[in-house]
Amino acid sequence: MDRRLFLKGSAAGAILALAPGKLYSAGPGRASFSGDFSKAAPLAGRYHVVVCGGGPAGFIAAIAAARKGAKVAIIERYGFFGGMATMGYVAPISEFAFAGERVIGGIPWEFVQRLEAMGGAYVEWPKGNVDFDIELYKLCAQRMVLEAGVDIYMHSSLIGCEMEHDIVRRVIIENKNGLESLSGGIFIDATGDGDLAWMAGVPMQPNPDGELQPSSFCFVLSGVDTDSALLRRYMYHSGKKGSSQCTPVREKLLELKQKGADLPDFGGPWFNSVMHKGSVAVNITRGAADSTDNRDFTGNECRLREDIFKFTDALRRNFPEFRECYVASIAPQAGIRESRRILGMHTVTADEYVAGVKYPDSVSRGAHQIDMHASKGSGQVLIKLQQAAYMPYSAMIAGDFPNIIVAGRCISADRKALASLRVQASCMGMGQAAGVAAARCLEEVRAVQDIDVDALVDDLVKMGVIL
Ligand SMILES: Cc1cc2nc3c(=O)[nH]c(=O)nc-3n(C[C@H](O)[C@H](O)[C@H](O)COP(=O)(O)OP(=O)(O)OC[C@H]3O[C@@H](n4cnc5c(N)ncnc54)[C@H](O)[C@@H]3O)c2cc1C
């Protein structure tokens, strides 16, 4: 029997020391191991569905699969759900509606309504952008996941997987208990970076020129005059007032840069409501880095942390609305716009996406314009959608891997299509589809490639998905 264990980086060393066996190469940064590793990473639980990553795609996927009757585990390396929303301070949740009509429904929309009822969300029409309170977001997501009966493994990093041919048998996690493993029938990769798919050997989208959209380290500024005309005009993103980036601040900062001020490249800036008087989440910093390379990403975060204070100082000095402002909190990590994406059975192209091509296996929607940030400088390319876009199930699975489904930012899409479908409402929609598809695989006892897609679509529509 061909049983292999794929491990990320240094974790390989830990397991190999405990369970010596035969080591052979499986590409850069990955080690593959054969032997008895059950003692090194004891089984912590057996599940029908294991979801890796608790961001917008992951926590919704876990709820969806559990509500369909599956026994579900979710693995998250931080101590809370929400991914970029809560670990990256990325706001608002974009976009639930196209031309004033809501196109994303079911559990994602239920989440927004519950958060709204808790006083933690404000929906801006006609785009259906959702401002939110970061801490209430975490609480609401946690409640819904626990209510669905999902077992949660927080503070746990996915570091490896045990493969039998192309089937994932177990995932290996690392937390304060040491190394543990979870077995499962279907595994959903919602890590944003496609960590599980990559460890399992799923082919990834080529990126010949190495270009990536930049990362941005977001932060909360307090002491801001949020009642001022400037902030009231630019803090909300309904689309009713044109551009959401704060043009007066942008122009002034560009002018200062031109005059030689020590200001780094920046994006926007965008000042986003966190639903509290005096505070805004700021998206302004920009740094090109590969989030799947630890040293590159760490170096980038260190530079951007410096930049946060440079920009705060410039805001204080040049704008009365920011005179009293201070950095109240920096996100736990820099935000990632682009990294690994699988090479799936179908790759969504920007042409298909912008035209709103409807696939026979459409399972989710997208409403945000294509929003491509330049890796260097302050540029950004925006392309409007002709109609709300569709995401096919075949972009969430790879040909040769019978029990892996991918949801969220790491699905199979070209760079331009990604620049729209990466937004949170779309990722939640994909998560919902992945969770229901996983439950269907188990019900039908079929591989992810072989399930009855019409039945999947029926299930989704019954849950309120708008296809
Ligand atoms: C600066 C910036 C601005 C943006 N602006 C907007 C915007 O205005 N509106 C909008 O809707 N979207 C915006 N986005 C996009 C959006 O936030 C993300 O694309 C979206 O959150 C992706 O969702 P996801 O669930 O696929 O991944 P993520 O949100 O990245 O979630 C992945 C989760 O998996 C966990 N994880 C990852 N690896 C592991 C591992 N090995 N082990 C355990 N856990 C792991 C992470 O901790 C995280 O919780 C922006 C993104 C950035 C970076």
The ligand as an SDF file (V2000), in Angstrom:
LIG
                    3D

 53 58  0  0  0  0  0  0  0  0999 V2000
   -5.8530   44.2410    2.0040 C   0  0  0  0  0  0  0  0  0  0  0  0
   -7.0410   43.4580    1.5680 C   0  0  0  0  0  0  0  0  0  0  0  0
   -8.2050   44.1300    1.2970 C   0  0  0  0  0  0  0  0  0  0  0  0
   -9.3270   43.4200    0.9440 C   0  0  0  0  0  0  0  0  0  0  0  0
  -10.4970   44.0950    0.7590 N   0  0  0  0  0  0  0  0  0  0  0  0
  -11.6390   43.3940    0.7230 C   0  0  0  0  0  0  0  0  0  0  0  0
  -12.8880   44.0570    0.8130 C   0  0  0  0  0  0  0  0  0  0  0  0
  -12.9730   45.2820    0.8840 O   0  0  0  0  0  0  0  0  0  0  0  0
  -14.0000   43.2920    0.8370 N   0  0  0  0  0  0  0  0  0  0  0  0
  -13.9430   41.9300    0.7830 C   0  0  0  0  0  0  0  0  0  0  0  0
  -14.9830   41.2920    0.8700 O   0  0  0  0  0  0  0  0  0  0  0  0
  -12.7870   41.2910    0.6420 N   0  0  0  0  0  0  0  0  0  0  0  0
  -11.6340   41.9760    0.6340 C   0  0  0  0  0  0  0  0  0  0  0  0
  -10.4410   41.3260    0.5540 N   0  0  0  0  0  0  0  0  0  0  0  0
  -10.4000   39.8820    0.2160 C   0  0  0  0  0  0  0  0  0  0  0  0
  -10.8070   38.9260    1.3070 C   0  0  0  0  0  0  0  0  0  0  0  0
  -10.5940   39.4390    2.5950 O   0  0  0  0  0  0  0  0  0  0  0  0
  -10.1100   37.5590    1.2110 C   0  0  0  0  0  0  0  0  0  0  0  0
   -9.8260   37.2150   -0.1110 O   0  0  0  0  0  0  0  0  0  0  0  0
  -11.0240   36.5040    1.8230 C   0  0  0  0  0  0  0  0  0  0  0  0
  -11.0640   36.6990    3.2180 O   0  0  0  0  0  0  0  0  0  0  0  0
  -10.5650   35.0960    1.5070 C   0  0  0  0  0  0  0  0  0  0  0  0
  -11.3280   34.1870    2.2520 O   0  0  0  0  0  0  0  0  0  0  0  0
  -10.8200   32.7050    2.4820 P   0  0  0  0  0  0  0  0  0  0  0  0
  -11.7720   32.0810    3.4300 O   0  0  0  0  0  0  0  0  0  0  0  0
  -10.5680   32.0640    1.1820 O   0  0  0  0  0  0  0  0  0  0  0  0
   -9.3780   32.8740    3.1530 O   0  0  0  0  0  0  0  0  0  0  0  0
   -8.9140   33.6660    4.4750 P   0  0  0  0  0  0  0  0  0  0  0  0
   -9.8120   34.7990    4.7910 O   0  0  0  0  0  0  0  0  0  0  0  0
   -7.4750   33.9550    4.2440 O   0  0  0  0  0  0  0  0  0  0  0  0
   -9.0640   32.5630    5.6140 O   0  0  0  0  0  0  0  0  0  0  0  0
   -8.2050   31.4600    5.6680 C   0  0  0  0  0  0  0  0  0  0  0  0
   -8.2240   30.9060    7.0800 C   0  0  0  0  0  0  0  0  0  0  0  0
   -7.4290   29.7220    7.1440 O   0  0  0  0  0  0  0  0  0  0  0  0
   -6.5290   29.7960    8.2430 C   0  0  0  0  0  0  0  0  0  0  0  0
   -5.3250   29.0530    7.8700 N   0  0  0  0  0  0  0  0  0  0  0  0
   -4.5090   29.2920    6.8320 C   0  0  0  0  0  0  0  0  0  0  0  0
   -3.5280   28.3770    6.7730 N   0  0  0  0  0  0  0  0  0  0  0  0
   -3.7300   27.5380    7.8180 C   0  0  0  0  0  0  0  0  0  0  0  0
   -3.0410   26.3840    8.3040 C   0  0  0  0  0  0  0  0  0  0  0  0
   -1.9570   25.9140    7.6780 N   0  0  0  0  0  0  0  0  0  0  0  0
   -3.5200   25.7820    9.4050 N   0  0  0  0  0  0  0  0  0  0  0  0
   -4.6170   26.2450   10.0490 C   0  0  0  0  0  0  0  0  0  0  0  0
   -5.3080   27.3360    9.6300 N   0  0  0  0  0  0  0  0  0  0  0  0
   -4.8750   27.9620    8.5230 C   0  0  0  0  0  0  0  0  0  0  0  0
   -6.2650   31.2750    8.4210 C   0  0  0  0  0  0  0  0  0  0  0  0
   -5.8240   31.5630    9.7330 O   0  0  0  0  0  0  0  0  0  0  0  0
   -7.6360   31.8720    8.0910 C   0  0  0  0  0  0  0  0  0  0  0  0
   -8.4730   31.9510    9.2160 O   0  0  0  0  0  0  0  0  0  0  0  0
   -9.2780   42.0050    0.8420 C   0  0  0  0  0  0  0  0  0  0  0  0
   -8.0920   41.3360    1.1090 C   0  0  0  0  0  0  0  0  0  0  0  0
   -6.9810   42.0450    1.4670 C   0  0  0  0  0  0  0  0  0  0  0  0
   -5.7260   41.3100    1.7770 C   0  0  0  0  0  0  0  0  0  0  0  0
  1  2  1  0
  2  3  1  0
  2 52  2  0
  3  4  2  0
  4  5  1  0
  4 50  1  0
  5  6  2  0
  6  7  1  0
  6 13  1  0
  7  8  2  0
  7  9  1  0
  9 10  1  0
 10 11  2  0
 10 12  1  0
 12 13  2  0
 13 14  1  0
 14 15  1  0
 14 50  1  0
 15 16  1  0
 16 17  1  0
 16 18  1  0
 18 19  1  0
 18 20  1  0
 20 21  1  0
 20 22  1  0
 22 23  1  0
 23 24  1  0
 24 25  2  0
 24 26  1  0
 24 27  1  0
 27 28  1  0
 28 29  2  0
 28 30  1  0
 28 31  1  0
 31 32  1  0
 32 33  1  0
 33 34  1  0
 33 48  1  0
 34 35  1  0
 35 36  1  0
 35 46  1  0
 36 37  1  0
 36 45  1  0
 37 38  2  0
 38 39  1  0
 39 40  1  0
 39 45  2  0
 40 41  1  0
 40 42  2  0
 42 43  1  0
 43 44  2  0
 44 45  1  0
 46 47  1  0
 46 48  1  0
 48 49  1  0
 50 51  2  0
 51 52  1  0
 52 53  1  0
M  END
$$$$
